[in-house]
Amino acid sequence: MDFVFGTTQTPHESIRSVCDMALAAARVTPTGRPGSPRRHEISQVRSTPRGGGTARKEILDLIADEAPIIIANTTMLAQGVADCLEMAALRPEHSLNVPAASTILRSEIEVAAQLAWMLDDQVDAHERCRRYLRWRFHDLSQQRKTFDTFQGGSSIDADRRNGDLDKREEDLGYLVRRAGWHLRPSSIDSKGRREPAALLKVGSEGSPHPRPDGMIKISAMVPHVVSSPSFYPLISAAAHGARWAQFHGVEAKSEPDAHGMVQAHVPGFGLPVSLLIMNACLGVLHPARLFAGWHGDDTSRLHDLVRRIFDKAKNAEVQ
């Protein structure tokens, strides 16, 4: 398909421009500008009434250190969507691999949603710290599950991997306790099943709650980036191999031959080109905007660029 964008910059070049500007926005003022939300949150956690302020400030610093890496990952995935669009432009028939582009976009939005959830400007510093800890404990649990599936290697390799994860969990648990919160350490039952470590909910007057404060699902984070409730199920259909998505739009293109066989057109399922472009830009914009805004830096140029791309994409034609 030939996407007429009405500008000297092609759709894939536009996405790449957003990526470049987002990476520049991620180079924020260290510790935040005077009067920035991050400076305010540092003061907020340092005055924690029950102690733990120093550790909570360290958690805010960890978020600040790791956020640019997450933003870089969103731009790499957005560049993957741009690659699909560029390859389509180079083909004689201008055909786009829609399932591939939509699946890459899904990964981009999932990465962006995690950081957007953590940097949500509607939560206070203490909740932001707890979201980071929940995210880290969930990540450790996922690593353990992945390593448990490894069939090759020696028992020494497995012990080394588990020892490394045990050390990370121990360090994270120490950070939790220093911050004035409580955790449930990982354990293995009599059948060899592991219960992962988790941050515990906060009970009345700061006492530990018996229930873990677990990680929310990615699908619940996606609205921090894309508000449409139908968006995530749609871009997940091709990635999950849903039957209805595989058969969507399939139609016969020839009469049956002597053996009863027909030629069929299989278009693949995914988002329309305009939505691919706009959401690839959104997946980069939101985490970069939130991170820079947390530090008191202005992202109006990035926002204006994305708005112009949106306007052009909405008015573009597919031929």
Legacy VTK file of the C-alpha trace (Angstrom):
# vtk DataFile Version 3.0
C-alpha trace
ASCII
DATASET POLYDATA
POINTS 319 float
0.000 0.000 0.000
1.138 3.506 -0.781
0.600 5.856 2.133
0.316 9.462 0.945
1.451 11.564 3.890
1.259 14.995 2.303
4.721 16.057 3.479
8.327 15.823 2.390
8.944 13.519 5.372
7.724 9.944 4.952
5.821 8.154 7.739
8.853 6.118 8.776
11.021 9.241 8.824
8.434 10.971 11.007
8.511 8.143 13.556
12.316 8.270 13.582
12.193 12.028 14.209
9.980 11.469 17.248
12.420 8.822 18.516
15.388 11.176 18.169
13.602 13.978 19.987
12.431 11.630 22.764
15.976 10.416 23.381
17.097 14.041 23.602
14.275 14.737 26.077
15.478 11.825 28.229
18.764 13.652 28.820
17.232 15.517 31.722
18.617 17.901 34.301
20.262 15.679 36.975
18.122 15.482 40.160
15.593 17.794 38.472
15.302 21.544 38.095
14.532 23.678 41.154
10.814 23.418 41.838
10.437 20.256 39.741
8.192 17.365 40.841
11.267 15.224 41.443
12.818 17.815 43.759
9.494 18.046 45.614
9.285 14.249 45.942
12.827 14.035 47.291
11.818 16.497 50.031
8.618 14.553 50.573
10.314 11.188 51.180
13.084 12.675 53.307
10.457 13.847 55.783
8.876 10.383 56.058
7.518 10.284 59.643
8.411 6.661 60.372
11.886 6.788 58.883
13.060 5.246 55.646
13.454 8.556 53.846
17.040 7.923 52.741
16.123 4.565 51.191
13.052 6.005 49.488
15.189 8.741 47.997
17.506 6.013 46.690
14.511 4.329 45.045
13.586 7.590 43.305
17.195 7.778 42.103
16.954 4.216 40.768
13.842 5.147 38.794
15.674 8.158 37.359
18.680 6.009 36.428
16.650 3.266 34.745
14.011 5.359 32.958
16.296 6.479 30.073
17.067 2.815 29.332
13.347 2.035 29.155
12.775 5.046 26.905
15.604 3.843 24.655
13.846 0.476 24.388
10.585 2.150 23.351
12.426 4.024 20.607
14.075 0.817 19.337
10.669 -0.829 19.033
9.137 2.266 17.418
12.029 2.151 14.960
10.930 -1.433 14.229
7.493 -0.149 13.207
9.267 2.460 11.057
11.366 -0.319 9.482
8.185 -2.143 8.439
6.809 1.032 6.866
10.084 1.733 5.082
10.234 -1.793 3.656
6.658 -1.429 2.419
7.601 1.787 0.624
10.482 -0.022 -1.116
8.385 -2.923 -2.412
6.920 -2.504 -5.932
3.426 -3.273 -4.634
3.976 -1.211 -1.440
2.628 -4.079 0.662
2.971 -3.745 4.424
3.444 -6.721 6.747
0.630 -5.560 9.017
0.800 -8.413 11.592
4.536 -7.863 12.070
4.187 -4.083 12.439
1.269 -4.463 14.873
3.126 -7.052 16.957
6.181 -4.800 17.226
3.894 -1.923 18.203
2.360 -4.116 20.917
5.811 -4.669 22.448
6.551 -0.948 22.282
3.320 -0.031 24.055
3.915 -2.670 26.751
7.356 -1.244 27.521
6.074 2.332 27.448
3.117 1.448 29.692
5.344 0.134 32.473
7.287 3.388 32.725
4.169 5.537 32.267
2.525 3.635 35.144
5.579 4.167 37.332
5.875 7.858 36.466
2.132 8.528 36.723
1.919 12.174 37.787
-1.237 11.438 39.815
0.614 9.461 42.519
2.846 10.695 45.327
6.492 9.838 45.913
5.779 6.991 48.329
3.435 5.238 45.905
5.973 5.770 43.100
8.628 4.042 45.191
6.296 1.146 45.937
5.411 0.762 42.257
9.098 0.470 41.458
9.567 -2.207 44.131
6.529 -4.166 42.922
7.934 -3.993 39.386
11.330 -5.262 40.543
9.917 -8.174 42.547
7.748 -9.175 39.593
10.800 -9.040 37.337
12.744 -11.339 39.663
9.839 -13.783 39.679
9.716 -13.793 35.876
13.453 -14.399 35.650
13.165 -17.390 37.989
10.323 -18.851 35.914
12.366 -18.419 32.744
15.498 -20.013 34.185
13.460 -22.906 35.579
12.554 -23.854 31.992
16.210 -24.266 30.956
16.920 -27.925 30.241
20.583 -27.706 29.327
23.591 -26.823 31.432
24.922 -28.338 34.592
23.588 -28.130 38.131
26.486 -25.762 38.779
25.081 -23.365 36.153
21.622 -23.584 37.725
23.031 -22.953 41.197
24.934 -19.951 39.886
21.824 -18.487 38.263
19.712 -19.053 41.363
22.466 -17.677 43.568
22.586 -14.504 41.499
18.813 -14.077 41.765
18.913 -14.837 45.495
21.490 -12.068 45.933
19.361 -9.583 43.983
16.312 -10.526 46.019
18.286 -10.131 49.242
19.508 -6.673 48.195
15.988 -5.645 47.185
14.578 -6.932 50.461
17.178 -4.931 52.374
16.115 -1.817 50.459
12.466 -2.525 51.330
13.238 -2.832 55.047
15.368 0.314 55.044
12.464 2.152 53.393
10.257 1.184 56.330
8.152 -1.398 54.517
7.814 -5.171 54.749
8.203 -8.092 52.385
7.419 -11.745 52.061
10.647 -13.555 51.113
10.521 -16.273 48.480
10.050 -19.813 49.699
9.855 -23.364 48.348
7.139 -25.722 49.553
7.392 -29.478 50.125
6.568 -30.161 46.450
9.351 -27.918 45.211
7.061 -25.094 44.125
8.444 -21.631 44.657
6.396 -18.790 46.080
8.044 -15.603 44.836
9.163 -12.763 47.063
6.761 -9.843 47.227
6.295 -6.436 48.772
3.527 -6.571 51.386
0.621 -4.168 51.459
0.626 -1.479 54.129
-1.852 -2.061 56.955
-3.248 0.377 59.470
-0.725 2.788 60.979
2.020 1.440 58.741
1.852 -2.141 60.017
2.534 -4.968 57.540
-0.503 -6.374 55.781
-0.527 -10.150 55.230
-1.382 -9.818 51.533
1.299 -9.086 48.919
1.159 -5.847 46.957
1.553 -7.562 43.605
2.181 -6.255 40.120
-0.832 -5.227 38.042
-1.292 -6.700 34.580
0.185 -5.036 31.521
-3.324 -4.625 30.111
-4.151 -2.415 33.107
-1.094 -0.249 32.411
-1.729 0.269 28.690
-4.362 3.015 29.272
-1.523 5.149 30.651
-0.336 5.323 27.018
-3.365 4.581 24.813
-6.818 5.273 26.207
-8.955 3.241 23.791
-10.176 0.040 25.526
-10.194 -1.886 22.224
-6.590 -1.022 21.323
-4.699 -3.653 23.333
-6.944 -6.616 22.444
-6.664 -5.692 18.768
-2.868 -5.495 18.642
-2.618 -8.656 20.757
-4.711 -10.755 18.372
-2.006 -11.320 15.767
0.737 -11.772 18.370
-1.287 -14.476 20.158
-2.234 -16.242 16.936
-5.987 -15.800 17.448
-7.886 -17.796 14.830
-10.225 -14.940 13.957
-7.238 -12.694 13.300
-5.556 -15.284 11.071
-8.702 -15.666 8.965
-9.651 -11.986 8.934
-10.087 -10.709 5.372
-9.165 -13.995 3.669
-10.859 -14.240 0.288
-10.672 -16.408 -2.790
-8.842 -14.906 -5.753
-9.406 -17.601 -8.378
-11.874 -20.213 -9.527
-11.344 -23.780 -8.283
-8.858 -25.745 -10.358
-9.211 -29.380 -11.438
-8.412 -30.470 -7.904
-10.814 -28.035 -6.286
-7.989 -25.770 -5.077
-8.300 -21.976 -5.194
-5.828 -19.141 -4.816
-6.565 -17.165 -1.637
-5.479 -13.724 -0.528
-4.350 -13.693 3.138
-3.926 -10.013 4.144
-2.940 -10.560 7.774
-4.555 -8.771 10.681
-3.370 -5.609 12.358
-3.959 -1.902 12.761
-4.498 0.443 9.810
-1.401 2.335 8.721
-2.526 5.654 10.201
-3.055 4.058 13.632
0.303 2.282 13.446
2.014 5.633 12.881
0.100 7.519 15.566
0.434 4.862 18.261
4.120 4.271 17.522
4.590 7.982 18.238
2.447 7.800 21.390
4.497 4.907 22.755
7.587 7.095 22.604
5.961 10.402 23.579
4.296 9.473 26.863
7.216 7.950 28.805
9.611 10.649 27.556
7.128 13.409 28.424
6.493 12.044 31.903
10.169 11.525 32.646
11.221 14.975 31.427
8.251 16.595 33.172
9.184 14.856 36.427
12.502 16.704 36.184
10.875 20.017 35.279
12.082 19.927 31.662
9.927 21.197 28.804
8.785 18.740 26.093
6.499 21.077 24.168
8.575 20.662 20.970
8.199 16.877 21.134
4.480 17.183 21.847
4.004 19.621 18.955
5.870 17.303 16.571
3.635 14.362 17.492
0.524 16.531 17.149
1.577 17.567 13.616
2.194 13.928 12.691
-1.251 13.030 14.060
-2.898 15.719 11.950
-1.097 14.516 8.816
-1.810 10.838 9.515
-5.523 11.508 10.024
-5.704 13.353 6.704
-3.470 10.942 4.802
-4.722 8.555 2.174
-4.005 4.918 1.560
-3.844 4.071 -2.146
LINES 1 320
319 0 1 2 3 4 5 6 7 8 9 10 11 12 13 14 15 16 17 18 19 20 21 22 23 24 25 26 27 28 29 30 31 32 33 34 35 36 37 38 39 40 41 42 43 44 45 46 47 48 49 50 51 52 53 54 55 56 57 58 59 60 61 62 63 64 65 66 67 68 69 70 71 72 73 74 75 76 77 78 79 80 81 82 83 84 85 86 87 88 89 90 91 92 93 94 95 96 97 98 99 100 101 102 103 104 105 106 107 108 109 110 111 112 113 114 115 116 117 118 119 120 121 122 123 124 125 126 127 128 129 130 131 132 133 134 135 136 137 138 139 140 141 142 143 144 145 146 147 148 149 150 151 152 153 154 155 156 157 158 159 160 161 162 163 164 165 166 167 168 169 170 171 172 173 174 175 176 177 178 179 180 181 182 183 184 185 186 187 188 189 190 191 192 193 194 195 196 197 198 199 200 201 202 203 204 205 206 207 208 209 210 211 212 213 214 215 216 217 218 219 220 221 222 223 224 225 226 227 228 229 230 231 232 233 234 235 236 237 238 239 240 241 242 243 244 245 246 247 248 249 250 251 252 253 254 255 256 257 258 259 260 261 262 263 264 265 266 267 268 269 270 271 272 273 274 275 276 277 278 279 280 281 282 283 284 285 286 287 288 289 290 291 292 293 294 295 296 297 298 299 300 301 302 303 304 305 306 307 308 309 310 311 312 313 314 315 316 317 318
